[in-house]
Amino acid sequence: MKILIITQVFWPDTASTAQHLGDIAELLASNGHTVSVFTSRFSYEDPSLAFSTLENHKGIEIRRLRNTSFGKSSMIGRLADFFSFNFLILFQLLKVRRGEFDLFLGMTSPPLISFIGVTIAKWKKTKFCYWTMDLQPELSIASGLIGEKSITAKTLSMLGNYTIRKSDKIIALDKYMATYLVKKGALAENIYIIPVWPVMDNVYTGGRMENPFRIENQFGDKTVIMYSGNHAFVHPLDTLLGAALLLQNDPRFLFVFIGGGVRKKDVADFKQQHALSNIIQLPYQPRNNIHNSLGSSDIQTVILGENQVSFTHPNKIYGSMYIGKPILYIGPRPSHISDILDLLPGNLEVLHGEAKKLTEQLLGFIALPEAAKLEIGERNREYAMRRFHPAVLKEKMQEILVS
C-alpha cells in the first residue's frame, strides 16, 4: 500500500505528534508498505534548527518544505508559519499524480492542513484518513485564543466540519472526541478510537536514588512533582505553580518542569517573581533519555484545560502510567483521564484553581509509607500494560490504515 503522511512535524522533531507519526511510519515501512511524508523543514520548538530537505529514514521518503520559521514567539509569526506551510502543502499535493498514493493520512496541526488534504484526496480519487490529535477551532475557542463568534472561528469551523464529513476514516483518541465528531457530521462507523501510545524505547527500572537523571540534576531525596511536555495555553500550569508557592518553605518537595512552549516563560517569570528555589526548569529530553527523565520523578502531572474535553487529549498519562508513576491530574471531569483514575485508587486529582487542595493532597501523599507509594505506581503500570502497550496500539493503528 502507498501512503502519504502530511504533517507539520515529523522525525526527528521532539513534538509528540512527530514521535507518534514516526513510530507508525516506521512500522508501516517495515511491513513492506510505501510511506512518504510531506512535512516542515524546521523544528517545532526551535525554528533555528533545520533538517534535510530530502531524506530516507528507515525506508520512509521524507520531503521537508521551506516554510517560514518565525517560531512561537509571536502570534503573527505563528500564523505566518502556518499559512506558508499550508500553501506549500497545497502546492505539493497538487503535483501528486492520480493513483500515486492509495491513502493520505492527515493531522490536525496546523489548522487547515487536513482540509487541504481531504479536498485534494477527493479530487485525486484517493482515500483520506484524519488523525484527530486535537480539534480546531474548538480548542482555541475553549482556551480563549479566538472568539467563538469571530469570523476566524466561523471560517475554521466550516472548514473543519467539511474535513470531518469527507474523511473516509477518522482516528479519535477517546470516546468524548468520537461523540463530538459524530455531532459534527462524521459517520460513527468511520470512527476508530485509539489512544496514543507511550513514546519511549526503554523504562527505567533501577532504584529511586540511583536514577542518573536525578543524580545529574541534584534532586536528592526530594519528592519530585514533574510536568514534562509542551507548556501550552491548553495546559494551564497556574494551579501547579500555586502549589509550589504554598510549599515554598517545605524542603521535601521539588517541582520540575521539562519541555518548552509558549508558557515556559510564565513558569520562569513566576519562579523569579516569588524567588522560588523549589522550581527547576529543564529543556526537552531526547527520546533515548526520556525513560531516565520521567523515571526520576515521584509524581507525574497531567493537565487538561477547562472546557477542553472532546477537543484535545493529553497523552502523557499513558507514558506516566506505563513507567509505574503515580499521577497528579489537574482538570475537569468527566474526561478520559478521570475515567481511568476512577479505576485506580491513590492517584491525586484536583480542579483548576484548587492549589490549596493540591498541597493537602501532596502532604498526604508524602506521609504514605514507601510501599504504599510504590503500590499506586504498580497499579498504574499494570493497567497501562494491559490497555496501552505501544506494540498493541501501533498494530491496531496499522490495521485501520491498511484495511
C-alpha positions as CSV (number, residue, x, y, z in Angstrom):
1,M,0.0,0.0,0.0
2,K,1.2,3.5,-0.8
3,I,0.6,6.0,2.0
4,L,1.3,9.8,2.1
5,I,1.5,11.5,5.5
6,I,1.0,15.3,5.6
7,T,2.1,16.9,8.8
8,Q,3.9,19.9,10.1
9,V,6.2,17.9,12.4
10,F,7.9,14.6,11.8
11,W,11.0,12.7,12.9
12,P,13.5,13.7,14.3
13,D,11.4,16.5,15.8
14,T,10.7,16.0,19.5
15,A,7.0,17.0,19.4
16,S,4.6,14.3,20.5
17,T,2.9,14.2,17.1
18,A,6.2,13.8,15.3
19,Q,7.2,10.9,17.5
20,H,3.9,9.1,17.1
21,L,3.9,9.6,13.4
22,G,7.5,8.4,13.2
23,D,6.5,5.2,15.1
24,I,3.6,4.3,12.8
25,A,5.5,5.2,9.6
26,E,8.4,3.0,10.6
27,L,6.0,0.1,11.4
28,L,4.3,0.5,8.0
29,A,7.6,0.7,6.1
30,S,9.0,-2.3,7.9
31,N,5.9,-4.3,6.8
32,G,6.5,-3.5,3.1
33,H,4.3,-0.5,2.7
34,T,5.5,2.5,0.7
35,V,5.5,5.5,3.1
36,S,6.1,9.1,2.1
37,V,6.0,12.3,4.2
38,F,5.4,15.9,3.4
39,T,6.5,18.0,6.4
40,S,8.2,21.2,7.5
41,R,12.0,21.5,7.4
42,F,12.1,23.4,10.7
43,S,11.9,22.1,14.3
44,Y,8.6,22.9,16.0
45,E,10.3,24.0,19.2
46,D,13.5,25.6,17.8
47,P,12.8,27.2,14.4
48,S,16.6,27.9,14.0
49,L,17.1,24.1,13.7
50,A,16.6,22.9,10.1
51,F,16.5,19.3,8.9
52,S,17.5,17.9,5.5
53,T,15.1,18.8,2.6
54,L,15.1,15.3,1.3
55,E,15.8,12.2,3.4
56,N,15.2,8.5,3.5
57,H,14.8,7.3,7.1
58,K,14.3,3.6,7.6
59,G,12.6,3.3,4.2
60,I,10.4,6.4,4.7
61,E,10.7,9.0,2.0
62,I,10.7,12.4,3.7
63,R,10.2,15.7,1.8
64,R,10.7,18.8,4.0
65,L,9.2,22.1,2.9
66,R,10.8,25.5,3.3
67,N,8.0,27.4,5.0
68,T,8.7,30.4,7.2
69,S,10.3,29.8,10.5
70,F,9.4,32.6,12.9
71,G,8.5,30.2,15.7
72,K,6.1,30.6,18.6
73,S,7.4,33.9,20.0
74,S,4.5,35.9,18.5
75,M,1.1,35.1,17.2
76,I,1.8,36.9,13.9
77,G,4.9,34.7,13.4
78,R,3.0,31.5,14.2
79,L,0.2,32.5,11.7
80,A,2.8,33.2,9.1
81,D,4.4,29.8,9.7
82,F,1.0,28.0,9.5
83,F,-0.2,29.8,6.3
84,S,3.2,29.4,4.5
85,F,3.3,25.7,5.3
86,N,-0.3,25.2,4.2
87,F,0.4,26.9,0.9
88,L,3.4,24.7,0.3
89,I,1.4,21.6,1.2
90,L,-1.3,22.6,-1.3
91,F,1.3,23.1,-4.0
92,Q,2.9,19.7,-3.3
93,L,-0.4,17.9,-3.2
94,L,-1.5,19.4,-6.5
95,K,1.6,17.8,-8.0
96,V,0.7,14.3,-6.8
97,R,-0.4,12.1,-9.7
98,R,-3.8,10.4,-9.5
99,G,-3.2,6.9,-8.3
100,E,0.3,7.7,-7.0
101,F,-0.9,7.0,-3.4
102,D,-3.7,4.8,-2.0
103,L,-4.1,6.8,1.2
104,F,-3.4,10.3,2.6
105,L,-3.0,10.5,6.4
106,G,-3.7,14.0,7.6
107,M,-3.2,15.6,11.0
108,T,-4.8,18.5,12.9
109,S,-1.8,20.8,13.1
110,P,-1.5,23.4,11.6
111,P,-5.2,24.2,11.1
112,L,-6.4,23.7,7.6
113,I,-3.8,21.1,6.7
114,S,-6.4,18.2,6.6
115,F,-9.0,20.4,4.9
116,I,-6.4,20.8,2.1
117,G,-5.6,17.1,2.3
118,V,-9.1,15.8,2.1
119,T,-10.1,18.2,-0.7
120,I,-7.1,17.2,-2.9
121,A,-7.7,13.5,-2.0
122,K,-11.3,13.7,-3.3
123,W,-10.1,15.2,-6.5
124,K,-7.3,12.6,-6.9
125,K,-9.7,9.7,-6.1
126,T,-7.6,8.9,-3.0
127,K,-8.8,7.7,0.4
128,F,-8.2,10.1,3.3
129,C,-7.7,9.3,7.0
130,Y,-7.9,12.0,9.6
131,W,-5.9,11.5,12.8
132,T,-7.5,14.0,15.3
133,M,-4.8,14.8,17.8
134,D,-6.9,17.8,18.7
135,L,-9.7,19.8,17.1
136,Q,-9.6,23.4,15.9
137,P,-11.1,26.0,16.3
138,E,-12.8,24.3,19.2
139,L,-9.6,24.1,21.2
140,S,-8.6,27.7,20.6
141,I,-12.1,28.9,21.5
142,A,-12.0,27.0,24.7
143,S,-8.6,28.4,25.5
144,G,-9.7,32.0,24.9
145,L,-7.3,32.5,21.9
146,I,-10.1,33.3,19.5
147,G,-13.7,34.5,20.0
148,E,-16.4,31.9,19.5
149,K,-18.4,34.3,17.2
150,S,-15.4,35.7,15.3
151,I,-15.1,35.4,11.6
152,T,-12.0,33.3,12.1
153,A,-13.8,30.8,14.4
154,K,-16.8,30.5,12.0
155,T,-14.5,30.0,9.0
156,L,-12.3,27.4,10.7
157,S,-15.5,25.6,12.0
158,M,-16.9,25.4,8.5
159,L,-13.7,24.0,7.0
160,G,-13.2,21.7,9.9
161,N,-16.7,20.3,9.7
162,Y,-16.1,19.7,6.0
163,T,-12.9,17.7,6.8
164,I,-14.8,15.6,9.4
165,R,-17.7,14.8,7.0
166,K,-15.5,14.0,4.0
167,S,-12.8,11.8,5.7
168,D,-13.1,8.1,4.8
169,K,-11.7,7.2,8.3
170,I,-11.1,9.2,11.5
171,I,-8.8,8.2,14.3
172,A,-10.2,9.7,17.5
173,L,-8.3,9.5,20.8
174,D,-11.2,8.9,23.2
175,K,-14.9,8.4,23.4
176,Y,-15.6,12.0,24.2
177,M,-13.9,13.1,21.0
178,A,-15.6,10.4,19.0
179,T,-19.1,11.5,20.2
180,Y,-18.3,15.1,19.3
181,L,-17.1,14.1,15.8
182,V,-20.4,12.4,15.2
183,K,-22.3,15.6,16.2
184,K,-20.2,17.4,13.6
185,G,-21.2,15.1,10.8
186,A,-18.9,12.1,10.9
187,L,-20.4,8.6,10.4
188,A,-20.0,6.6,13.6
189,E,-18.8,3.6,11.6
190,N,-15.9,5.6,10.1
191,I,-14.5,6.5,13.6
192,Y,-12.0,4.4,15.4
193,I,-10.9,5.1,18.9
194,I,-7.2,4.5,19.5
195,P,-5.3,6.4,22.3
196,V,-1.8,7.4,21.5
197,W,0.9,5.2,22.9
198,P,3.8,6.0,25.2
199,V,6.8,7.1,23.1
200,M,9.8,5.6,24.9
201,D,12.2,2.9,23.9
202,N,13.2,1.9,27.5
203,V,11.8,2.0,31.0
204,Y,14.0,2.9,34.0
205,T,13.8,0.0,36.4
206,G,16.6,0.9,38.9
207,G,16.4,2.3,42.4
208,R,14.9,5.7,43.0
209,M,18.1,7.3,44.3
210,E,20.3,5.6,41.7
211,N,18.4,7.3,38.8
212,P,21.1,9.0,36.6
213,F,18.8,12.0,35.8
214,R,18.0,12.5,39.4
215,I,21.7,12.4,40.3
216,E,22.7,14.7,37.4
217,N,20.2,17.3,38.3
218,Q,20.8,17.0,42.1
219,F,17.2,16.2,43.0
220,G,18.4,14.4,46.1
221,D,15.8,12.7,48.2
222,K,13.1,15.3,47.5
223,T,9.6,14.3,46.3
224,V,9.7,15.3,42.7
225,I,6.5,16.5,41.1
226,M,7.2,16.7,37.4
227,Y,5.4,18.3,34.5
228,S,7.1,17.1,31.3
229,G,5.8,18.2,27.9
230,N,4.5,21.2,26.0
231,H,3.9,24.3,28.1
232,A,0.8,25.4,26.1
233,F,-2.2,27.6,26.6
234,V,-4.3,24.5,26.6
235,H,-2.4,23.0,29.6
236,P,-2.8,25.7,32.3
237,L,0.0,25.5,34.8
238,D,-1.3,28.0,37.3
239,T,-2.6,25.5,39.9
240,L,0.6,23.6,39.9
241,L,2.6,26.8,40.3
242,G,0.3,27.9,43.1
243,A,1.0,24.7,45.0
244,A,4.8,25.3,44.5
245,L,4.3,28.8,46.1
246,L,2.3,27.4,49.0
247,L,5.0,24.7,49.6
248,Q,8.0,27.0,49.1
249,N,9.2,26.6,52.7
250,D,8.8,22.8,52.7
251,P,12.2,21.4,51.6
252,R,10.8,18.0,50.9
253,F,9.2,19.0,47.6
254,L,10.6,19.9,44.2
255,F,8.6,21.0,41.2
256,V,10.3,20.1,37.9
257,F,9.2,21.5,34.6
258,I,10.6,19.8,31.5
259,G,9.9,21.0,27.9
260,G,9.1,24.2,26.1
261,G,6.2,26.1,24.6
262,V,4.6,29.5,24.9
263,R,4.0,29.2,28.6
264,K,7.6,28.3,29.5
265,K,8.3,31.9,30.1
266,D,5.4,32.1,32.5
267,V,7.0,29.5,34.7
268,A,10.3,31.3,34.7
269,D,8.6,34.6,35.5
270,F,6.6,33.1,38.3
271,K,9.8,31.5,39.8
272,Q,11.7,34.8,39.6
273,Q,8.8,36.9,41.0
274,H,8.4,34.7,44.1
275,A,12.1,33.7,44.4
276,L,11.2,30.1,44.4
277,S,14.0,27.6,44.9
278,N,11.7,24.6,44.7
279,I,11.1,25.0,40.9
280,I,13.5,23.7,38.4
281,Q,13.2,24.2,34.6
282,L,14.9,21.8,32.1
283,P,14.8,21.5,28.3
284,Y,13.1,18.8,26.3
285,Q,14.9,15.5,26.7
286,P,16.0,13.3,23.7
287,R,13.9,10.2,23.2
288,N,16.8,8.0,24.3
289,N,16.9,9.6,27.7
290,I,13.2,10.2,28.4
291,H,13.0,7.0,30.4
292,N,15.5,8.4,32.8
293,S,14.0,11.8,33.0
294,L,10.4,10.6,33.6
295,G,11.8,7.8,35.8
296,S,13.4,10.4,38.1
297,S,10.0,11.7,39.3
298,D,7.9,10.6,42.2
299,I,4.6,12.0,40.7
300,Q,3.9,12.8,37.1
301,T,1.5,15.7,36.3
302,V,-1.2,15.5,33.6
303,I,-3.2,18.7,32.8
304,L,-6.3,19.3,30.8
305,G,-7.8,22.8,30.4
306,E,-11.3,23.7,31.3
307,N,-14.0,23.1,28.6
308,Q,-11.4,21.2,26.6
309,V,-12.8,17.7,26.9
310,S,-13.6,16.3,23.4
311,F,-11.2,18.8,21.8
312,T,-7.8,17.6,23.0
313,H,-6.3,14.6,24.7
314,P,-3.2,14.9,27.0
315,N,-1.5,11.6,26.2
316,K,1.3,11.9,28.9
317,I,-0.9,9.9,31.2
318,Y,-0.1,6.8,29.3
319,G,3.6,7.1,29.4
320,S,3.4,8.1,33.1
321,M,1.4,5.0,33.9
322,Y,3.5,2.8,31.7
323,I,6.6,3.6,33.8
324,G,4.7,3.0,37.0
325,K,4.4,6.5,38.4
326,P,1.6,8.0,40.5
327,I,-0.5,10.5,38.6
328,L,-1.5,14.1,39.5
329,Y,-4.4,15.2,37.3
330,I,-5.4,18.8,37.2
331,G,-8.5,19.4,35.1
332,P,-12.2,18.9,34.6
333,R,-14.3,15.7,35.0
334,P,-15.6,13.6,33.4
335,S,-12.8,13.2,31.0
336,H,-10.7,10.3,29.5
337,I,-8.2,10.9,32.3
338,S,-10.7,10.9,35.2
339,D,-12.4,7.8,33.7
340,I,-9.0,6.0,34.1
341,L,-8.1,7.3,37.5
342,D,-11.6,6.4,38.9
343,L,-10.4,2.8,38.4
344,L,-7.0,3.3,40.1
345,P,-7.1,4.5,43.7
346,G,-4.3,6.5,45.2
347,N,-3.6,9.0,42.4
348,L,-4.1,12.7,43.0
349,E,-6.8,14.8,41.4
350,V,-7.9,18.5,41.7
351,L,-9.7,21.0,39.6
352,H,-8.1,24.1,38.3
353,G,-7.8,26.8,40.9
354,E,-7.5,24.3,43.8
355,A,-3.9,24.9,44.7
356,K,-4.6,24.7,48.4
357,K,-6.3,21.3,48.0
358,L,-3.4,20.2,45.9
359,T,-0.9,21.0,48.6
360,E,-3.1,19.0,51.1
361,Q,-3.0,16.0,48.8
362,L,0.7,16.3,48.3
363,L,1.3,16.4,52.0
364,G,-0.9,13.3,52.3
365,F,1.0,11.5,49.6
366,I,4.4,12.3,51.2
367,A,3.2,10.9,54.5
368,L,2.4,7.5,52.9
369,P,4.8,4.6,53.6
370,E,7.1,4.0,50.7
371,A,5.4,0.6,49.9
372,A,2.1,2.4,49.5
373,K,3.5,4.9,47.0
374,L,5.1,2.0,45.0
375,E,1.7,0.2,45.1
376,I,0.0,3.1,43.4
377,G,2.5,3.3,40.7
378,E,2.4,-0.5,40.2
379,R,-1.3,-0.5,39.8
380,N,-1.0,2.2,37.1
381,R,1.7,0.2,35.3
382,E,-0.2,-3.0,35.2
383,Y,-3.3,-1.2,33.9
384,A,-1.2,0.6,31.2
385,M,0.5,-2.7,30.2
386,R,-3.0,-4.3,29.6
387,R,-4.6,-1.3,27.8
388,F,-1.9,1.0,26.4
389,H,1.0,-1.1,25.4
390,P,2.8,0.6,22.4
391,A,3.1,-2.6,20.4
392,V,-0.6,-3.3,20.6
393,L,-1.8,0.2,19.8
394,K,0.6,0.6,16.9
395,E,-0.6,-2.6,15.4
396,K,-4.2,-1.6,15.8
397,M,-3.4,1.7,14.0
398,Q,-1.7,-0.1,11.2
399,E,-4.7,-2.4,10.7
400,I,-7.0,0.5,10.3
401,L,-4.8,2.4,7.9
402,V,-4.2,-0.6,5.6
403,S,-7.7,-2.2,5.8
